[in-house]
Amino acid sequence: MKILKKMVCAVLCGTMLSGSMLAGAADAAKGAADVEYTITNPYTDVDWQSVQQYKTALHTHTNASDGDITLRESIETHLLQGFDIVATTDHGINNGGWVRPEDSNYAFIHSMLRMMGRNEGDLDYLGTSGTFLADRYTSDEAYLQYLKDSGLYSENGYAYSLKTLDNGDEHLTVSMPAGERDILRVPHGIENNAVSINAHVNSWFADYHDNSVTDYTDALRGVTAAGGVCVINHPGEYTKAKSDLTSAQAYDVNNWAYRYYINRYYDLLQRFPACIGIDMNSKGDSRTRYDRELWDILLERSTSGSRNIFAICSSDAHQGDKINTGYTRLLMGEKTSAAARKALESGAFFGCSYCNGNRDELANIRDALREYYGTA
C-alpha cells in the first residue's frame, strides 16, 4: 500500500485493480482539494512465475431448478469449453455434490416447479464414474464436426471418475484425446433468494439456504453467519439500468432511483465483508451491460480507505449454449477449494466475457472499424 496525495494515475490492467486510481484522477480533474487515499493492489501476493490461471464458472444452473440442461450435460459442456473449476448454483439448492441428487437439497424447488407445470425432466447426476458423450455424436452433426475440428472427438466418448480427496475437495478426472483433464467442484454453490422476485445472491463454501421470501440483507446475513463467500448477482436486472440506451443515463447519480440503488449496494457491501462485490457481466450482457458503470461508482466511493470491491463475470447459464459467454479466471498456485476461496476473497482473479451489449462501446468499435476499413 502507498498513501498518495493529489496524483493522477493512468492505468492499463486486466481488471480488478482498486478504483482508487480512477477516483483520484477524477478528484484532480475537478480541482478538488488535496485528498489522501489508498491504493490496494489485489495482485500484490500473486507470484506470477508460478501462479496458474484457472478458468472458473461461478454461476450455472441445471434442471434441478429452472435450467434446461441436466447436471451431466452442464458439466460435459464446461469440460469441452476448457473449464478447470465449476460451481453449480441452482436457485435455492445448496449443491452438496455431483454424485447423486440426494447430496443436494433439490427436492423443494424441483417439486415446486412441477406443481407449476414445469417439468424439465429427470435429474441426471454423475455417479462416481461413467462416460460423457457416448450417444450424442450421431444426433448432432454440427456438434460432431466441432469436436473433430477441435481435436476433441472420441468415438467411444470420455470416461470419467469422480473422487473426493482427503481434504474434502471433489475432483472430476476425465480421459480426453490429449490426456487427462481435471475439474474441481466449488463446494456448496447456490443462488439464494429463490422465491424472491429479485435480490439474488450467489454464495459458495457454506451449507446455507433459505427458501422463504427473503431479500439481500437476509441472504448476506445468512451467508456471513454460515462462514461463506458471496456476490450480488446481476444488479442491472433490478435497477433497470439494462433498459437505458447510453452509459450517460445508466446509474446517473442525479436520478433519485439510481442514487437509492447505489447507496443500497454500497451499504450492503460495507456491512457484510463476506460479500466480495457484484456480478459485472452475466448471461449475454443483456441484463448487465451497464453494471460496469455501477462498479466504477462503488469503487470510487470506497477510496476513502474502506474495503475493496471486486466484480466477477459469469454465464448464469440456464442453457448449454450460454455456457462460456462469461467466466472468471482465478489466480492460484494449486487447484483446491481453499485456494479458490482465498483468490475470491483477496481479489486475485479477473473477469472475462465474450459479450458486449453496451451501446456506447459498440459505437466506438463501429467507428474504429470504419476508420480502419472505410465505410465501403
Rosetta blueprint (number, residue, H / E / L):
1 M L
2 K E
3 I E
4 L E
5 K E
6 K L
7 M L
8 V L
9 C L
10 A L
11 V L
12 L L
13 C L
14 G L
15 T L
16 M L
17 L L
18 S L
19 G L
20 S H
21 M H
22 L H
23 A H
24 G H
25 A H
26 A H
27 D H
28 A H
29 A H
30 K L
31 G L
32 A L
33 A L
34 D L
35 V L
36 E E
37 Y E
38 T E
39 I E
40 T L
41 N L
42 P L
43 Y L
44 T L
45 D L
46 V L
47 D L
48 W L
49 Q L
50 S L
51 V L
52 Q E
53 Q E
54 Y E
55 K E
56 T E
57 A E
58 L L
59 H L
60 T E
61 H L
62 T L
63 N L
64 A L
65 S L
66 D L
67 G L
68 D L
69 I L
70 T L
71 L H
72 R H
73 E H
74 S H
75 I H
76 E H
77 T H
78 H H
79 L H
80 L H
81 Q L
82 G L
83 F L
84 D L
85 I E
86 V E
87 A L
88 T L
89 T L
90 D L
91 H E
92 G L
93 I L
94 N L
95 N L
96 G L
97 G L
98 W L
99 V L
100 R L
101 P H
102 E H
103 D H
104 S L
105 N L
106 Y L
107 A H
108 F H
109 I H
110 H H
111 S H
112 M H
113 L H
114 R H
115 M H
116 M L
117 G L
118 R L
119 N L
120 E L
121 G L
122 D L
123 L L
124 D L
125 Y L
126 L L
127 G L
128 T L
129 S E
130 G E
131 T E
132 F E
133 L L
134 A L
135 D L
136 R L
137 Y L
138 T L
139 S L
140 D L
141 E H
142 A H
143 Y H
144 L H
145 Q H
146 Y H
147 L H
148 K H
149 D H
150 S L
151 G L
152 L L
153 Y L
154 S L
155 E L
156 N L
157 G L
158 Y E
159 A E
160 Y E
161 S E
162 L E
163 K E
164 T E
165 L L
166 D L
167 N L
168 G L
169 D L
170 E E
171 H E
172 L E
173 T E
174 V E
175 S E
176 M E
177 P L
178 A L
179 G E
180 E E
181 R E
182 D E
183 I E
184 L E
185 R E
186 V L
187 P L
188 H L
189 G L
190 I E
191 E E
192 N E
193 N L
194 A L
195 V L
196 S L
197 I L
198 N L
199 A L
200 H L
201 V E
202 N E
203 S E
204 W E
205 F L
206 A L
207 D L
208 Y L
209 H L
210 D L
211 N L
212 S L
213 V L
214 T L
215 D L
216 Y H
217 T H
218 D H
219 A H
220 L H
221 R H
222 G H
223 V H
224 T H
225 A H
226 A H
227 G L
228 G L
229 V E
230 C E
231 V E
232 I E
233 N L
234 H L
235 P L
236 G H
237 E H
238 Y H
239 T H
240 K L
241 A H
242 K H
243 S H
244 D L
245 L L
246 T L
247 S L
248 A L
249 Q L
250 A L
251 Y L
252 D L
253 V L
254 N L
255 N L
256 W H
257 A H
258 Y H
259 R H
260 Y H
261 Y H
262 I H
263 N H
264 R H
265 Y H
266 Y H
267 D H
268 L H
269 L H
270 Q H
271 R H
272 F L
273 P L
274 A L
275 C E
276 I E
277 G E
278 I E
279 D E
280 M E
281 N E
282 S E
283 K H
284 G H
285 D H
286 S L
287 R L
288 T L
289 R L
290 Y L
291 D H
292 R H
293 E H
294 L H
295 W H
296 D H
297 I H
298 L H
299 L H
300 E H
301 R H
302 S H
303 T H
304 S H
305 G L
306 S L
307 R L
308 N L
309 I L
310 F E
311 A E
312 I E
313 C E
314 S E
315 S L
316 D L
317 A E
318 H L
319 Q L
320 G H
321 D H
322 K H
323 I L
324 N L
325 T L
326 G E
327 Y E
328 T E
329 R E
330 L E
331 L E
332 M E
333 G L
334 E L
335 K L
336 T L
337 S H
338 A H
339 A H
340 A H
341 R H
342 K H
343 A H
344 L H
345 E H
346 S H
347 G L
348 A L
349 F E
350 F E
351 G E
352 C E
353 S E
354 Y L
355 C L
356 N L
357 G L
358 N L
359 R H
360 D H
361 E H
362 L H
363 A H
364 N H
365 I H
366 R H
367 D H
368 A H
369 L H
370 R H
371 E H
372 Y H
373 Y H
374 G L
375 T L
376 A L
